[in-house]
Structure formats: C-alpha cells, structure tokens
Amino acid sequence: MSGYGVDTDDWRPLPWSWAAERLLANRNYWVTTVSADHRPHSMPVWGQWDPDTDTFGFSCHPDAFKARNIAGNPAVVISTDDTVEAVSVEADATPMPDGSVDGFVARYVAKYAEPDGQEAMDVFIRSNAMFMCTPVRALAVIEREDEFATRATRWVFPG
C-alpha cells in the first residue's frame, strides 16, 4: 500500500481484531458485484459478519442484480459504511451452505428484528437467496490526520 505511509518507521499495522470488531458491529454494508459485461454494481445491504468463521453472510431476492452477478462471477467486495475507520473485504461469494443457514439467520434476526418481528424476519430471510462471502483479502484505513499515513493495513487470507 505504497503512498499510505506503510513504508515509514511510523507505520503500525492494525490487528485483524480491529477490522473484525468493525465488521461485526456495522449495520449497513456495501456489497459490490460485477456483471457479465464487467459493469460494477454496488448497493447497501444488511448482513452479518461471523467472527467464528471470518465470513460474511447476506441475503437478497433471487433475481436481484447481486444474485445474478454472483452466479456469473463470485468475486465481491464488502465494505463498512464508516469512511473514517473503513474496512473493505474482497471475497468470494457462494450460496450459503445448508449447515450455515440456521446460524446465519439467527444472528441476522437478533441483529435487525424487533422482538415482535423476529418470526416474520426469519421467514422472509429464508425465502431469499443467501450468500456466504469468504475473504480473500481485506484493506483498512483510518481517515484521521494523525493515523491516516501510519495505520493503513492489508490482510491476505489463506485460500
């Protein structure tokens, strides 16, 4: 990440736990996909970071641009909505494995649903396409003057 200060003696990489905390706490995420004709498509979604597996899950209508784009190209970018302490995760999206659906839905409903709407949200999420995004690489930057040039960090995941 040349130009971000990582080549100076002042650079201190952020720990992955810093990024994971922000991914877990974030409410609205940006998911970017790429169409068959190489056009990017980016929309905010609700989703859930799973700190136990370091994966991100989200759902959308089966005919949504996101779902159609992922069917042709599984490469996605998931970004937090915070531009001061920004985290961007490049990942591969796949249909949610059956063994992961219940855990994802439970975490999603707990995060987003009001107590009297949990059952309806559970049914709604299960009626949509659900995706699991496995990180390939992640980037973070703190956009505060005293940290911008000293904290930019990139993580690469085994795969």
RAQUINOR-V800399 format. One record per pair of residues at least 24 apart in sequence whose C-alpha atoms are under 8 Angstrom apart, sorted by the first residue. I is the first residue (numbers start at 1). GAP is how many residues later the second one is. D is the distance in Angstrom with one decimal. If there is no record, write none. Layout:
i: [I I]
gap: [GAP GAP]
d: [D D]
//
This chain:
i: [1 1 1 4 4 4 4 5 5 5 5 5 6 6 6 6 6 8 10 11 11 11 11 12 12 13 13 13 13 14 14 14 16 19 19 20 20 20 22 22 23 23 23 24 24 24 24 26 26 27 28 28 29 29 29 29 30 30 30 30 30 31 31 31 31 32 32 32 32 33 33 33 33 33 33 33 33 34 34 34 34 34 35 35 35 35 35 35 36 36 36 41 41 47 48 48 48 50 54 54 55 55 55 55 56 56 56 57 57 57 57 57 57 58 58 58 59 59 59 59 59 60 60 60 61 61 62 62 67 70 76 83 84 84 84 84 85 85 85 85 86 86 86 86 87 87 87 87 88 88 88 89 89 89 89 89 90 90 90 90 91 91 91 91 91 92 92 92 92 93 93 93 93 94 94 94 95 95 95 95 96 96 96 97 101]
gap: [151 152 153 144 145 146 148 143 144 145 146 147 143 144 145 146 147 142 140 138 139 140 141 138 139 137 138 139 140 137 138 139 139 68 121 29 31 34 58 65 26 57 64 24 25 26 27 54 55 54 52 53 49 50 51 52 47 48 49 50 51 45 46 47 48 34 44 45 46 33 36 37 40 41 42 43 44 35 36 39 41 42 30 33 34 35 37 38 33 36 37 24 25 61 56 59 60 54 80 81 77 78 79 80 76 77 78 39 47 73 74 75 76 72 73 74 66 69 70 71 72 68 69 70 67 68 66 67 62 24 57 60 57 58 59 60 55 56 57 58 54 55 56 57 51 52 53 54 50 51 52 46 47 48 49 50 45 46 47 48 42 43 44 45 46 41 42 43 44 38 39 40 41 37 38 39 34 35 36 37 34 35 36 35 29]
d: [7.5 7.8 7.8 7.2 5.0 7.3 6.3 7.9 4.3 5.4 7.8 7.5 7.2 6.3 7.5 6.8 8.0 7.7 5.8 7.3 4.2 5.9 8.0 6.0 5.5 7.8 5.5 6.7 5.4 6.1 7.4 6.0 7.6 6.4 7.2 8.0 6.8 7.9 7.7 7.5 5.9 6.7 7.4 6.8 5.0 7.2 7.2 6.3 7.3 8.0 6.9 6.1 6.5 5.6 4.9 5.8 7.8 5.6 5.0 6.4 6.9 6.8 5.7 4.7 6.6 7.8 5.5 5.0 6.5 6.1 6.1 6.7 7.8 7.9 6.7 4.9 6.9 5.8 7.6 6.8 7.5 7.5 8.0 7.7 4.8 8.0 7.3 7.3 6.8 6.3 7.4 7.5 7.4 6.8 7.2 7.0 6.0 8.0 7.3 7.4 6.6 5.6 5.1 6.6 5.7 5.0 6.8 7.6 6.8 7.1 5.5 4.6 6.1 5.8 5.5 6.9 6.7 6.1 5.4 4.2 6.1 5.6 5.5 6.7 5.1 5.8 6.0 5.0 7.3 7.7 7.8 7.1 7.7 5.5 4.6 6.7 7.3 6.1 4.6 6.3 5.5 5.5 6.3 7.8 7.1 5.8 4.5 6.9 5.6 5.2 6.3 6.3 7.6 6.0 4.2 6.4 5.8 5.7 5.2 5.9 5.6 5.1 4.1 5.0 6.9 5.3 5.3 6.5 7.1 6.1 5.5 4.2 6.4 5.5 5.5 6.5 7.4 5.9 4.5 6.1 5.4 4.6 4.9 7.7 8.0]
//
